[in-house]
Amino acid sequence: MTTTEPRLLTAGDLFRLYSEGVRGELIRGVFCEIMSTGELHGKIVANLIGELWVFVKPQRLGTLLASDAGVWLERDPDTVREPDIAFISAERLALDAWNPGYSEVVPDLVIEVASPSDSRRELNDKARMWLSHGVRLVWVIHPDTRSVDVHEPDGFIVTLGEHESLNGHDILPDFGCAVSAIFDA
């Protein structure tokens, strides 16, 4: 009995699938479908993008990317992941740069919002994956506990409750946002 290896997809294949209405990510060439995440997830992403936008945009600090903007992390086999929100500093990506495909610049900050089907372990693994590719800070938002896990490259993780504040560390100096603001309607 022989088994056949699954056909590995490329970033180009993934881009074509997306144009056909199929949404997903590639992990070393293996397609992983992404399901719709719901209203609460969308509100949290919108709230946090709003908080970041009013800080980043006027100061021309960099580029904010939202959900559907994939980031190409590995080639041959390809890995393309979709953070819920990403920030890339203007020093690393010109503000006037327009790329019709996936970003090939690893973000400085990645934000993931937990979906009901995500386990804390899966989210920690995802944060470690981002950090292993050069992301300098990962925030994982947990709607069920109204908290945020802040992951740093050295493996340090701090959990902030809704009465505490997020800060941008050295990536977005002087940025601050009450955790509760992320969850406010």
MDAnalysis code that builds the backbone (N, CA, C; Angstrom):
import MDAnalysis as mda
import numpy as np

u = mda.Universe.empty(555, n_residues=185, atom_resindex=np.repeat(np.arange(185), 3), trajectory=True)
u.add_TopologyAttr("name", ["N", "CA", "C"] * 185)
u.add_TopologyAttr("resid", np.arange(1, 186))
u.add_TopologyAttr("resname", ["MET", "THR", "THR", "THR", "GLU", "PRO", "ARG", "LEU", "LEU", "THR", "ALA", "GLY", "ASP", "LEU", "PHE", "ARG", "LEU", "TYR", "SER", "GLU", "GLY", "VAL", "ARG", "GLY", "GLU", "LEU", "ILE", "ARG", "GLY", "VAL", "PHE", "CYS", "GLU", "ILE", "MET", "SER", "THR", "GLY", "GLU", "LEU", "HIS", "GLY", "LYS", "ILE", "VAL", "ALA", "ASN", "LEU", "ILE", "GLY", "GLU", "LEU", "TRP", "VAL", "PHE", "VAL", "LYS", "PRO", "GLN", "ARG", "LEU", "GLY", "THR", "LEU", "LEU", "ALA", "SER", "ASP", "ALA", "GLY", "VAL", "TRP", "LEU", "GLU", "ARG", "ASP", "PRO", "ASP", "THR", "VAL", "ARG", "GLU", "PRO", "ASP", "ILE", "ALA", "PHE", "ILE", "SER", "ALA", "GLU", "ARG", "LEU", "ALA", "LEU", "ASP", "ALA", "TRP", "ASN", "PRO", "GLY", "TYR", "SER", "GLU", "VAL", "VAL", "PRO", "ASP", "LEU", "VAL", "ILE", "GLU", "VAL", "ALA", "SER", "PRO", "SER", "ASP", "SER", "ARG", "ARG", "GLU", "LEU", "ASN", "ASP", "LYS", "ALA", "ARG", "MET", "TRP", "LEU", "SER", "HIS", "GLY", "VAL", "ARG", "LEU", "VAL", "TRP", "VAL", "ILE", "HIS", "PRO", "ASP", "THR", "ARG", "SER", "VAL", "ASP", "VAL", "HIS", "GLU", "PRO", "ASP", "GLY", "PHE", "ILE", "VAL", "THR", "LEU", "GLY", "GLU", "HIS", "GLU", "SER", "LEU", "ASN", "GLY", "HIS", "ASP", "ILE", "LEU", "PRO", "ASP", "PHE", "GLY", "CYS", "ALA", "VAL", "SER", "ALA", "ILE", "PHE", "ASP", "ALA"])
u.atoms.positions = np.array([
    [0.841, -1.171, 0.000],
    [0.000, 0.000, 0.000],
    [0.892, 1.241, 0.000],
    [0.622, 2.153, -0.891],
    [1.417, 3.370, -0.969],
    [0.551, 4.554, -0.571],
    [1.205, 5.516, 0.008],
    [0.507, 6.754, 0.328],
    [1.095, 7.850, -0.535],
    [0.258, 8.749, -0.936],
    [0.741, 9.862, -1.743],
    [0.880, 11.076, -0.852],
    [1.946, 11.785, -1.059],
    [2.173, 13.017, -0.321],
    [1.151, 14.052, -0.796],
    [0.603, 14.835, 0.126],
    [-0.317, 15.883, -0.324],
    [0.439, 16.887, -1.183],
    [-0.238, 17.431, -2.161],
    [0.371, 18.441, -3.025],
    [0.535, 19.724, -2.222],
    [1.747, 20.206, -2.163],
    [2.005, 21.447, -1.453],
    [1.629, 22.624, -2.342],
    [0.996, 23.609, -1.739],
    [0.589, 24.803, -2.463],
    [1.649, 25.884, -2.323],
    [1.615, 26.815, -3.244],
    [2.500, 27.971, -3.201],
    [1.695, 29.204, -2.802],
    [2.399, 30.284, -2.520],
    [1.723, 31.541, -2.227],
    [0.856, 31.971, -3.414],
    [1.318, 31.715, -4.634],
    [0.519, 32.026, -5.834],
    [-0.771, 31.230, -5.870],
    [-0.705, 29.944, -5.500],
    [-1.915, 29.117, -5.432],
    [-2.893, 29.693, -4.413],
    [-2.366, 30.094, -3.266],
    [-3.212, 30.651, -2.207],
    [-3.880, 31.926, -2.671],
    [-3.145, 32.767, -3.385],
    [-3.698, 34.019, -3.893],
    [-4.835, 33.739, -4.870],
    [-4.660, 32.729, -5.731],
    [-5.721, 32.350, -6.679],
    [-6.946, 31.813, -5.941],
    [-6.736, 30.999, -4.919],
    [-7.857, 30.473, -4.131],
    [-8.654, 31.611, -3.502],
    [-7.938, 32.605, -2.989],
    [-8.612, 33.738, -2.366],
    [-9.500, 34.461, -3.380],
    [-9.030, 34.586, -4.616],
    [-9.837, 35.246, -5.651],
    [-11.084, 34.428, -5.991],
    [-11.072, 33.147, -5.645],
    [-12.227, 32.276, -5.856],
    [-13.112, 32.178, -4.609],
    [-12.801, 32.982, -3.590],
    [-13.624, 33.010, -2.393],
    [-13.226, 32.016, -1.311],
    [-12.088, 31.367, -1.470],
    [-11.610, 30.414, -0.471],
    [-10.560, 31.126, 0.374],
    [-10.798, 31.208, 1.675],
    [-9.899, 31.947, 2.555],
    [-9.100, 30.990, 3.424],
    [-7.799, 31.239, 3.521],
    [-6.962, 30.388, 4.352],
    [-5.538, 30.880, 4.428],
    [-4.715, 30.067, 5.060],
    [-3.302, 30.345, 5.213],
    [-2.527, 29.137, 4.701],
    [-1.254, 29.324, 4.480],
    [-0.364, 28.217, 4.127],
    [0.635, 28.040, 5.259],
    [0.818, 26.816, 5.671],
    [1.863, 26.502, 6.638],
    [2.739, 25.441, 6.004],
    [3.907, 25.890, 5.566],
    [4.855, 25.037, 4.833],
    [4.178, 24.294, 3.684],
    [3.387, 25.049, 2.922],
    [2.754, 24.524, 1.731],
    [1.415, 23.841, 1.947],
    [1.032, 23.643, 3.193],
    [-0.236, 22.972, 3.502],
    [-1.315, 24.025, 3.739],
    [-2.414, 23.897, 3.017],
    [-3.515, 24.847, 3.118],
    [-4.303, 24.621, 4.407],
    [-4.557, 25.700, 5.138],
    [-5.368, 25.662, 6.358],
    [-6.485, 26.685, 6.184],
    [-7.698, 26.186, 6.027],
    [-8.827, 27.078, 5.805],
    [-9.100, 27.918, 7.039],
    [-9.499, 29.160, 6.816],
    [-9.862, 30.069, 7.896],
    [-11.368, 30.277, 7.834],
    [-11.997, 30.097, 8.967],
    [-13.442, 30.260, 9.034],
    [-13.775, 31.678, 9.505],
    [-14.983, 32.105, 9.227],
    [-15.462, 33.392, 9.690],
    [-15.414, 33.411, 11.221],
    [-15.041, 34.548, 11.793],
    [-14.802, 34.603, 13.229],
    [-15.918, 35.255, 14.037],
    [-16.852, 35.911, 13.409],
    [-17.998, 36.443, 14.121],
    [-17.910, 37.918, 14.470],
    [-19.035, 38.406, 14.970],
    [-19.211, 39.827, 15.253],
    [-18.285, 40.337, 16.356],
    [-18.184, 39.625, 17.469],
    [-17.348, 40.078, 18.580],
    [-15.896, 40.237, 18.130],
    [-15.397, 39.257, 17.414],
    [-14.035, 39.301, 16.884],
    [-13.860, 40.557, 16.028],
    [-14.811, 40.796, 15.131],
    [-14.749, 41.967, 14.248],
    [-14.754, 43.279, 15.006],
    [-15.564, 43.367, 16.065],
    [-15.620, 44.595, 16.865],
    [-14.296, 44.851, 17.570],
    [-13.716, 43.792, 18.120],
    [-12.440, 43.944, 18.823],
    [-11.349, 44.401, 17.856],
    [-11.290, 43.781, 16.673],
    [-10.301, 44.171, 15.668],
    [-10.519, 45.634, 15.275],
    [-11.765, 46.027, 15.031],
    [-12.049, 47.414, 14.644],
    [-11.667, 48.390, 15.757],
    [-11.999, 48.049, 17.010],
    [-11.643, 48.928, 18.130],
    [-10.131, 49.126, 18.220],
    [-9.393, 48.049, 18.106],
    [-7.945, 48.142, 18.254],
    [-7.292, 48.842, 17.057],
    [-7.795, 48.577, 15.859],
    [-7.277, 49.309, 14.692],
    [-7.534, 50.809, 14.874],
    [-8.712, 51.151, 15.387],
    [-9.019, 52.567, 15.639],
    [-8.037, 53.204, 16.610],
    [-7.768, 52.515, 17.709],
    [-6.816, 53.023, 18.705],
    [-5.424, 53.206, 18.086],
    [-4.998, 52.225, 17.317],
    [-3.674, 52.295, 16.689],
    [-3.630, 53.362, 15.586],
    [-4.691, 53.429, 14.778],
    [-4.734, 54.353, 13.642],
    [-4.540, 55.802, 14.079],
    [-5.239, 56.221, 15.149],
    [-5.135, 57.619, 15.575],
    [-3.758, 57.933, 16.155],
    [-2.995, 56.928, 16.489],
    [-1.630, 57.123, 16.978],
    [-0.618, 57.056, 15.834],
    [-0.758, 56.048, 14.979],
    [0.219, 55.778, 13.917],
    [0.110, 56.752, 12.751],
    [-1.095, 56.983, 12.264],
    [-1.298, 57.748, 11.028],
    [-0.788, 59.193, 11.113],
    [-1.195, 59.989, 12.118],
    [-0.739, 61.385, 12.138],
    [0.779, 61.534, 12.259],
    [1.417, 60.578, 12.912],
    [2.867, 60.647, 13.102],
    [3.637, 59.953, 11.979],
    [2.888, 59.332, 11.052],
    [3.486, 58.626, 9.913],
    [4.534, 57.604, 10.380],
    [4.119, 56.811, 11.367],
    [5.028, 55.844, 11.989],
    [5.191, 54.559, 11.197],
    [4.190, 54.242, 10.368],
    [4.279, 52.996, 9.622],
    [2.943, 52.604, 9.032],
    [2.832, 51.320, 8.718],
    [1.678, 50.777, 8.024],
    [0.925, 49.803, 8.933],
    [-0.390, 49.937, 8.952],
    [-1.246, 48.979, 9.645],
    [-1.899, 48.076, 8.609],
    [-1.889, 46.793, 8.870],
    [-2.534, 45.815, 7.997],
    [-3.622, 45.101, 8.786],
    [-4.712, 44.762, 8.104],
    [-5.808, 44.041, 8.753],
    [-5.977, 42.671, 8.109],
    [-6.713, 41.843, 8.784],
    [-6.946, 40.422, 8.533],
    [-6.542, 39.838, 7.187],
    [-7.104, 40.290, 6.116],
    [-6.896, 39.616, 4.834],
    [-5.519, 39.845, 4.231],
    [-4.720, 40.691, 4.836],
    [-3.383, 40.976, 4.299],
    [-2.412, 39.891, 4.781],
    [-2.136, 38.951, 3.937],
    [-1.228, 37.876, 4.309],
    [0.212, 38.335, 4.375],
    [0.986, 37.639, 5.197],
    [2.420, 37.907, 5.331],
    [3.167, 36.644, 4.908],
    [4.038, 36.796, 3.936],
    [4.806, 35.673, 3.382],
    [6.029, 35.469, 4.266],
    [6.053, 34.374, 5.013],
    [7.104, 34.144, 6.000],
    [8.188, 33.175, 5.553],
    [7.827, 32.182, 4.753],
    [8.791, 31.173, 4.304],
    [8.516, 30.839, 2.851],
    [9.576, 30.396, 2.183],
    [9.460, 29.983, 0.790],
    [9.972, 28.558, 0.629],
    [9.290, 27.857, -0.257],
    [9.738, 26.547, -0.732],
    [9.981, 25.524, 0.372],
    [8.976, 25.070, 1.082],
    [7.563, 25.345, 0.874],
    [7.141, 26.671, 1.519],
    [6.102, 27.243, 0.950],
    [5.656, 28.575, 1.351],
    [4.817, 28.547, 2.624],
    [5.033, 29.580, 3.436],
    [4.186, 29.845, 4.594],
    [3.666, 31.263, 4.451],
    [2.348, 31.406, 4.443],
    [1.680, 32.703, 4.388],
    [0.656, 32.700, 5.510],
    [0.824, 33.608, 6.471],
    [-0.106, 33.698, 7.601],
    [-0.856, 35.018, 7.539],
    [-2.038, 35.055, 8.167],
    [-2.878, 36.253, 8.202],
    [-3.067, 36.711, 9.640],
    [-2.284, 37.678, 10.089],
    [-2.553, 38.205, 11.429],
    [-3.844, 39.009, 11.412],
    [-4.513, 39.108, 12.550],
    [-5.716, 39.940, 12.607],
    [-5.358, 41.404, 12.378],
    [-4.239, 41.830, 12.973],
    [-3.721, 43.190, 12.774],
    [-2.198, 43.088, 12.787],
    [-1.553, 43.876, 11.947],
    [-0.097, 43.940, 11.960],
    [0.337, 45.387, 11.780],
    [1.476, 45.705, 12.379],
    [2.088, 47.020, 12.206],
    [3.504, 46.810, 11.697],
    [3.855, 47.549, 10.627],
    [5.217, 47.542, 10.088],
    [5.711, 48.980, 10.117],
    [6.841, 49.197, 10.750],
    [7.372, 50.558, 10.904],
    [7.760, 51.156, 9.548],
    [7.715, 52.475, 9.485],
    [8.073, 53.195, 8.257],
    [9.549, 52.992, 7.907],
    [10.382, 52.665, 8.884],
    [11.794, 52.400, 8.600],
    [11.962, 51.102, 7.813],
    [11.009, 50.187, 7.954],
    [11.128, 48.878, 7.316],
    [10.263, 48.750, 6.063],
    [9.236, 49.572, 5.945],
    [8.363, 49.556, 4.773],
    [7.945, 50.987, 4.479],
    [8.334, 51.470, 3.317],
    [8.011, 52.849, 2.938],
    [6.505, 53.067, 2.962],
    [6.104, 54.232, 3.460],
    [4.675, 54.533, 3.578],
    [3.967, 54.541, 2.226],
    [4.688, 54.858, 1.164],
    [4.063, 54.911, -0.155],
    [4.179, 53.584, -0.920],
    [4.664, 52.537, -0.258],
    [4.797, 51.227, -0.915],
    [3.424, 50.584, -1.070],
    [3.158, 50.088, -2.266],
    [1.899, 49.393, -2.544],
    [2.225, 48.047, -3.155],
    [1.871, 46.993, -2.472],
    [2.146, 45.643, -2.941],
    [0.815, 44.940, -3.152],
    [0.482, 44.544, -4.383],
    [-0.800, 43.885, -4.622],
    [-0.841, 42.445, -4.089],
    [0.293, 41.901, -3.719],
    [0.350, 40.535, -3.207],
    [0.550, 40.530, -1.701],
    [1.109, 39.448, -1.210],
    [1.355, 39.308, 0.216],
    [2.553, 40.154, 0.637],
    [2.492, 40.662, 1.848],
    [3.623, 41.415, 2.374],
    [4.808, 40.481, 2.547],
    [5.964, 40.942, 2.120],
    [7.182, 40.169, 2.309],
    [8.044, 40.771, 3.409],
    [7.493, 41.762, 4.096],
    [8.165, 42.385, 5.232],
    [7.504, 41.870, 6.502],
    [8.292, 41.264, 7.359],
    [7.767, 40.736, 8.617],
    [7.355, 41.905, 9.504],
    [6.149, 41.864, 10.073],
    [5.693, 42.969, 10.921],
    [6.546, 43.139, 12.178],
    [6.487, 44.340, 12.726],
    [7.111, 44.614, 14.022],
    [6.188, 44.160, 15.151],
    [4.889, 44.359, 14.952],
    [3.867, 44.011, 15.939],
    [2.784, 43.205, 15.246],
    [2.388, 42.088, 15.852],
    [1.271, 41.285, 15.365],
    [0.249, 41.165, 16.485],
    [-1.015, 41.297, 16.107],
    [-2.104, 41.165, 17.066],
    [-3.035, 40.065, 16.576],
    [-3.285, 39.111, 17.445],
    [-4.206, 38.012, 17.161],
    [-5.352, 38.081, 18.158],
    [-6.571, 37.936, 17.669],
    [-7.748, 37.901, 18.532],
    [-8.241, 36.465, 18.573],
    [-8.349, 35.929, 19.775],
    [-8.772, 34.540, 19.942],
    [-10.200, 34.356, 19.443],
    [-10.404, 33.280, 18.698],
    [-11.739, 32.863, 18.279],
    [-12.212, 31.804, 19.268],
    [-13.518, 31.556, 19.332],
    [-14.013, 30.551, 20.280],
    [-13.367, 29.174, 20.109],
    [-12.944, 28.843, 18.896],
    [-12.361, 27.517, 18.643],
    [-10.863, 27.450, 18.958],
    [-10.219, 28.592, 19.267],
    [-8.783, 28.621, 19.542],
    [-8.491, 28.237, 20.986],
    [-7.531, 27.355, 21.179],
    [-7.083, 27.051, 22.533],
    [-5.945, 28.005, 22.887],
    [-5.722, 28.189, 24.172],
    [-4.630, 29.062, 24.609],
    [-3.295, 28.519, 24.102],
    [-3.143, 27.193, 24.091],
    [-1.895, 26.593, 23.609],
    [-1.672, 26.911, 22.127],
    [-2.740, 26.769, 21.313],
    [-2.620, 27.084, 19.885],
    [-2.194, 28.541, 19.685],
    [-2.782, 29.428, 20.473],
    [-2.456, 30.849, 20.347],
    [-1.031, 31.139, 20.811],
    [-0.580, 30.462, 21.866],
    [0.812, 30.620, 22.307],
    [1.766, 30.107, 21.238],
    [1.415, 28.971, 20.616],
    [2.241, 28.431, 19.527],
    [2.304, 29.420, 18.358],
    [1.161, 30.018, 18.047],
    [1.119, 30.978, 16.940],
    [1.970, 32.210, 17.267],
    [1.887, 32.673, 18.508],
    [2.705, 33.818, 18.918],
    [4.189, 33.474, 18.810],
    [4.581, 32.287, 19.259],
    [5.984, 31.859, 19.153],
    [6.420, 31.765, 17.693],
    [5.510, 31.297, 16.826],
    [5.817, 31.221, 15.398],
    [6.107, 32.618, 14.852],
    [5.258, 33.585, 15.173],
    [5.484, 34.961, 14.711],
    [6.834, 35.468, 15.205],
    [7.098, 35.272, 16.490],
    [8.353, 35.754, 17.073],
    [9.565, 35.079, 16.435],
    [9.443, 33.802, 16.104],
    [10.564, 33.077, 15.494],
    [10.898, 33.598, 14.095],
    [9.953, 34.307, 13.477],
    [10.190, 34.890, 12.152],
    [10.595, 36.365, 12.219],
    [10.831, 36.870, 13.427],
    [11.350, 38.223, 13.555],
    [10.380, 39.272, 14.048],
    [9.122, 38.895, 14.302],
    [8.180, 39.856, 14.884],
    [8.707, 40.210, 16.277],
    [8.627, 41.478, 16.628],
    [9.221, 41.941, 17.886],
    [8.249, 41.957, 19.057],
    [6.949, 41.899, 18.784],
    [5.957, 41.943, 19.854],
    [4.663, 41.341, 19.326],
    [4.024, 40.490, 20.129],
    [2.738, 39.893, 19.754],
    [1.753, 40.113, 20.902],
    [0.591, 40.633, 20.553],
    [-0.497, 40.747, 21.516],
    [-1.550, 39.712, 21.137],
    [-1.957, 38.882, 22.084],
    [-3.036, 37.927, 21.863],
    [-4.210, 38.367, 22.739],
    [-5.308, 38.711, 22.084],
    [-6.501, 39.223, 22.763],
    [-7.439, 38.047, 23.086],
    [-7.883, 37.983, 24.341],
    [-8.788, 36.911, 24.787],
    [-10.139, 37.518, 25.178],
    [-11.119, 37.491, 24.260],
    [-12.426, 38.072, 24.568],
    [-13.117, 37.423, 25.764],
    [-12.952, 36.110, 25.929],
    [-13.661, 35.416, 27.011],
    [-13.216, 35.874, 28.397],
    [-11.966, 36.255, 28.556],
    [-11.466, 36.720, 29.852],
    [-11.196, 38.220, 29.861],
    [-11.461, 38.874, 28.735],
    [-11.208, 40.309, 28.589],
    [-9.778, 40.642, 29.028],
    [-8.854, 39.890, 28.444],
    [-7.448, 40.053, 28.789],
    [-6.593, 40.002, 27.527],
    [-5.321, 40.379, 27.691],
    [-4.356, 40.388, 26.587],
    [-3.065, 39.741, 27.077],
    [-2.574, 38.756, 26.325],
    [-1.251, 38.189, 26.580],
    [-0.258, 38.946, 25.704],
    [0.772, 39.499, 26.327],
    [1.822, 40.224, 25.617],
    [3.032, 39.299, 25.540],
    [3.401, 38.912, 24.302],
    [4.515, 37.988, 24.066],
    [5.716, 38.771, 23.550],
    [6.860, 38.536, 24.174],
    [8.097, 39.185, 23.758],
    [9.068, 38.132, 23.224],
    [10.046, 38.549, 22.408],
    [10.976, 37.593, 21.788],
    [11.762, 36.723, 22.769],
    [11.988, 37.212, 23.963],
    [12.752, 36.435, 24.937],
    [11.920, 35.339, 25.607],
    [10.670, 35.184, 25.162],
    [9.793, 34.160, 25.726],
    [8.960, 34.663, 26.887],
    [9.183, 35.893, 27.303],
    [8.450, 36.489, 28.405],
    [7.016, 36.771, 27.965],
    [6.045, 36.372, 28.793],
    [4.629, 36.616, 28.508],
    [4.011, 37.291, 29.732],
    [3.333, 38.401, 29.501],
    [2.613, 39.098, 30.562],
    [1.144, 39.110, 30.176],
    [0.270, 38.799, 31.129],
    [-1.169, 38.873, 30.889],
    [-1.710, 40.128, 31.550],
    [-2.380, 40.949, 30.737],
    [-2.976, 42.189, 31.219],
    [-4.483, 42.035, 31.316],
    [-5.047, 42.469, 32.431],
    [-6.495, 42.448, 32.613],
    [-7.124, 43.727, 32.111],
    [-8.451, 43.764, 32.136],
    [-9.153, 44.907, 31.540],
    [-8.950, 46.220, 32.296],
    [-8.394, 46.190, 33.499],
    [-8.133, 47.425, 34.238],
    [-6.697, 47.901, 34.063],
    [-5.967, 47.241, 33.154],
    [-4.586, 47.625, 32.870],
    [-4.509, 48.234, 31.473],
    [-3.312, 48.631, 31.075],
    [-3.124, 49.278, 29.772],
    [-2.055, 48.580, 28.952],
    [-2.312, 48.525, 27.649],
    [-1.306, 48.063, 26.686],
    [-0.366, 49.219, 26.400],
    [0.881, 48.893, 26.100],
    [1.776, 49.933, 25.615],
    [2.552, 49.378, 24.434],
    [3.095, 50.284, 23.643],
    [3.769, 49.893, 22.407],
    [5.223, 49.538, 22.552],
    [5.704, 49.472, 23.813],
    [7.113, 49.148, 24.060],
    [7.997, 50.029, 23.180],
    [9.082, 49.503, 22.655],
    [9.971, 50.310, 21.812],
    [9.525, 50.326, 20.353],
    [8.455, 49.600, 20.041],
    [7.943, 49.555, 18.664],
    [7.069, 50.771, 18.380],
    [6.195, 51.088, 19.333],
    [5.348, 52.268, 19.243],
    [5.477, 53.035, 20.559],
    [6.638, 53.689, 20.770],
    [6.841, 54.417, 22.029],
    [5.726, 55.438, 22.257],
    [5.322, 55.559, 23.464],
    [4.277, 56.500, 23.897],
    [2.868, 56.058, 23.533],
    [2.707, 54.923, 22.841],
    [1.350, 54.429, 22.586],
    [0.837, 53.786, 23.856],
    [-0.403, 54.091, 24.179],
    [-1.072, 53.467, 25.313],
    [-2.539, 53.288, 25.007],
    [-3.092, 52.216, 25.518],
    [-4.502, 51.921, 25.279],
    [-5.011, 51.086, 26.446],
    [-6.086, 51.533, 27.065],
    [-6.695, 50.745, 28.134],
    [-7.194, 49.428, 27.526],
    [-6.909, 48.345, 28.192],
    [-7.391, 47.046, 27.707],
    [-8.909, 47.060, 27.590],
    [-9.586, 47.717, 28.525],
    [-11.047, 47.777, 28.480],
    [-11.553, 48.422, 27.197],
    [-10.787, 49.372, 26.622],
    [-11.202, 50.050, 25.380],
    [-11.296, 49.088, 24.215],
    [-10.534, 48.017, 24.248],
    [-10.559, 47.023, 23.177],
    [-11.908, 46.312, 23.127],
    [-12.507, 46.153, 24.311],
    [-13.745, 45.383, 24.417],
    [-14.996, 46.239, 24.454],
    [-14.835, 47.564, 24.564],
    [-15.997, 48.454, 24.624],
    [-16.745, 48.453, 23.309],
    [-18.069, 48.533, 23.414],
    [-18.909, 48.531, 22.207],
    [-18.835, 49.857, 21.488],
])
